[in-house]
Amino acid sequence: MRIQQLQYFEKIAATGSMNEAAKQLYISQPSLSQAMKELEKEYQVQLLYRSKVGITLTDAGREFLNYARGVLDQVSLLDERFGTKTTHKQIFSVSGQHYAFVVHAFVELVKKIGKEEYNFTLRETQTENVLNDIQNLRSEVGIIYLNPFNATVMHRLISERNLEFIPLFYAKPHVFVSRDNPLTKKASLTISDLEDYPYLSYEQGETNSFYFSEEIQSTLKHKKWIQISDRATIFNLMAGLNGYTISSGIISADLNDDKIVAIPLEVDDYMELGYLKRKQIELSPIGRDYINLLKQHIKNFGFSIIGEADETTR
């Protein structure tokens, strides 16, 4: 096994294409293909599924990639310590449902460890995509929520994908509205208070099941319902249409959320927010840094991290 082979393998996994990887590596496609065949022969394992539509990793390939990245990170540390000019870029990806605290921790991560060369990815995406991204190692960490309604189904799906869910904190449901919304005159809200206002939710694509909804109380009927795909749009519709959505209550003024207000919702329900990772694969140092920054940001809003203190917010 050569370090170069691991670099080639990482590039193939990132592009999903042997031809594209060869172009980016400035080598011929036959040479790249031969290097991968030799790597598979050496370890007597199939790392790649090859088809006319592209390249995908096998289960063994996804596990191998995690170890390969660990080796390449160590090579990068050696290069940096002993003055080698070519260094391995720091790589990290996180996928999550649409939460400001996920973005805030990501920003702090880049500020903390971002060097001259890095390749970080933040995917705010649909719930099923979060599960798939972690399963396929497109992201190392995924952020989702569970509650009594979706927990049974979600735990089954998480287990089927060989993932694990690590809870971070409990949150009571809050209604997000613009500061100009008449609902801000109330200290708390009931479901009936919301009837005449447009309900805003994140669309979930083809898997548009209530269990995949990012909003708690997802089975409620609404007279006015608008589905959108990103946080910027949902904030615009809160301001422009007096719309509302239901979430954790964490708003980040540092990320231009200062025009949004969170009002407690009077329902017997809660959100258990946490992160996903692959089973039996430890987080990388960057992944652990991200989770620590996430925990610190959550604690700054007065929430207790599960396992570090009494679960008083449940």
N, C-alpha and C positions, 0 to 999 in steps of 0.2 A: 504494500500500500504506500502510495506517495501523497504528500500534501497536495500536490497539484490535482490529483484525482478527486480529493475531497472538495477542492475549490470548484472543479468542474461539476461535481455532483450537486453542490449547493446552487450553482447557477442554473442547472437544468430544473431543479425543484422550483426556483424562483420564477422562471420563464414558462415552464410547462411545455417547452418546445426544444427539441434537439437542435433544429436549424437556428432558432433565435439565440439559444445559448452559445452555439458555435460562433455566430456573428459577433456577439458581445465579448467573447473570449479571444476573438481574432485567430481562430484555428479552423480547420476544415471539419465538416460534419462527420465524415468517416473516421477521422482521428479521434473526435470526441466520443463517437459511438464505440470505437474499439477500446478506449480508455475505460468506459463504463462496463463493457463486457469483461474486461480483465479484472476490474474491481469486484464484480459479482462472482466471477470464477474463484478469485482468491478467498472470498468469504463464504462461498458456496450458498449464496442466497440471492433471490431475485429482488432487486431494489426498485425496478421500474416496470410499469406496464406500458408497452409501446403499441400505438394504434395510428390510424390515418389522421385522426383528429388531434393528436398530441401525445404528451407524456404525462402519466400520473404515477404517484408513488404507491408502492405496495405498503402493507402494514409494516413489514420489515424495513422498507425504505424510509418510512416516516420516523421510525425509531432510530434507524441508522443516521438520518439527517440530524437528529438532536445531538447524538454523540459527535458527529462530524463537526458541527458548529462549536461544540465544546473544545475540540482539538484545535480548530482554526482560531478560536479566541485565545487559546494558550500560545499559539504561534504568533498572534498579533502582539501579545504581551512581551514575548521574547524579542520581537522585532523592535518594539518601542524602547525596551530597556537597553538593548545593545546596539541601537543606532541604525538598524536596517531601514533603508529609505521606503521600501514598499511595505505598507501596513495593511492589515485586514480590517475592513470597516466594521464598526460595532453595529450589530443588527438586533432589532427588537420590533415586534408587532403586537398590538392589542386590538381586539374586536369587542364591541359592546353595544348594548342598547343605548338609547340617546339620553345620556346623563352628563350634566355639566361637570360633576366631580371627576368623571373619567377623563375629560379633556384637561381639566385643571392639573391633575396629577401627571398627565402626559407632558404638559408644558414644563412643569417643574423637573421632570425627568430629563428632558432635553437640555434644560439649563444646567442641570447638575453634572451630567456625564457626557453631553454632546461634545465631540472633539472636531477636529478639522474634517474628518471623514466619518460619516455614519449613515445608516440606512434604517430609519425608523418609519413605522406605519401605524396609523390610527384609523380604524374602520368603525364608523358609526353605522350600524346595519340592522337588518331584520333579525329577529330572534333565531330562526333556524340557521341563518348564515353564521351567527356567532357560534353555534354548536358545531357546524361544519368546519369553520375556520380552525377551531381548536383540534378537532378530530384529524384534519388534514395537515396540521402544523403550519397553516398559513399565518396563524397567530399563536403566541405562547400563552396569552392570558385572555380570557373572555369575561365580560361583566354582564350579569343578568340578575333578575329578581325572581323569587318564588313567593307564593302565598298559599293559604289553605285550598284555594280553588285549583291552582295549576300544579301544585307540588307533586302529586302522584304521577301525573303524566310526564312532567319534566324530569323527575328522578329516573323514570324508566328510560326515557330517551337519552339521558346523560349516561346511564349505565350501559346501554346498548352501544354507545359510541366509545366506550372505554375511557370515559372522562370522570372527573370528580368535581363536586361543587363544594367550595370552602366558604361558609357564610362569614360576612364581615360585620353587618349591623342590621338592626330592625328599625323600621321607620313607619310611623303612622301616615295614612294617606293624606295628601294635601291637594288642594285645587290651585292650579297656576292660572293667574289672570294678569292682565295689564294693570298698571297703577290707576288708569282712568276708568276701569270697569266699576259699575255701581256695586258689585258684590264686595268690593274692598271696604265698604262701610260696616260689614259684619265681622265679628271676631272669629266666627266659625260658620260653616255652611252645612246644610243638609242636602240630600239628593233633590228634594223638591225645589230648593232654591235655584237649582241649575237648569230647570226644565226649559226655560225660554231662551237659553243661550246656546250658541253653536258648540257642539262637542268636537274637540280636535283629537285625533289619534294617529299614530304612526301605522301606515299600511304595511302589511306583512306578505305581500306578493301572493304567490300561488298557495302558500301555506297560511291562509288567512283564518286560522282557527282561534277561538277565544283563548285557548290555552297558550298561544304564542303572543297574545296581546301584551304590549308594553305598559298598558294602563290597567290599574287595578279596578275592580268592579266592571269588568269588560262586557258582562252579559246584560247590562242595563240597556233598556230601549231608549232611543233618543229621537226627538222630533227633528233636530238639526244635527247632522253628522258630517264632518269633513275629514277625510283621510289624507295625510301628507307624508313626505319622505324624509324631511330634515328639520333640525332644530331651528334654523334661521327662519324657515317658512312658518313654523308653528308660532314663533314669537311675533312675526308680522301679522298673522291672523288673529292672535290675541289682541293686538293693538287695533287692527283695522276693522274687525268684526265683533269685538267683545267676546271672542271665543275663550274656551277654557280647556285644560287637560288635567289629568290626575296623575300625580307622581309622588316622589319621596319627600319633597319639601326643601331639598337642598338647592339653593340658587347661588351662583357665583358672580358677584358684582365685578370681580376681576376680569370676567369674560363677557362683559357687556350685557349681563342679565339684570342690570339695575332697574330696568323698566318693568320687571315682572315681580309679582307679589305671590307668596304662597300662603294660603289660608287653610287651616285644619278642616278636614271633612269628617262629619259625625257619622261614621260607619264602624261596625264591629269587624274590622279587618286590619291587616298589617302587611308590610312588605319585608321580606328577608333578602337583603341584597348581598351578593357575594361574587366570587370569581370562579371561573372554570379553568382547569388545566388537564393535561393528559395524565392518566393514572400511571404510577410507577416511573414517572419522569420528573425529576426535580426541576424547579425553576432555575433559570440561569441567574448569575449575579445581577444582571440588568433587570430581569423579571422580579427578583426579590426587592430591588430598589424601588421599582414601580409600585409594588404592593405596599411597601412601607410608606411611600409618599401618599398613596391612596388612603391608607389608614390615618395618617396625620391630618390630611385634609378633612376627612370625615369627623375626626375628633374635634377639629377646630369649629365645627358646627354643633358641638355639644352632644354628639352621639357616642355611645360606648361601643367599643369593638368587642364582638363576641369572643369570649375566652379570656379577655383582659379585664373585664369588669362585669358586674351584674347586668343582666339584660333588662334594664329599666325602661327602654324605649319601646319594648314590645307591647 
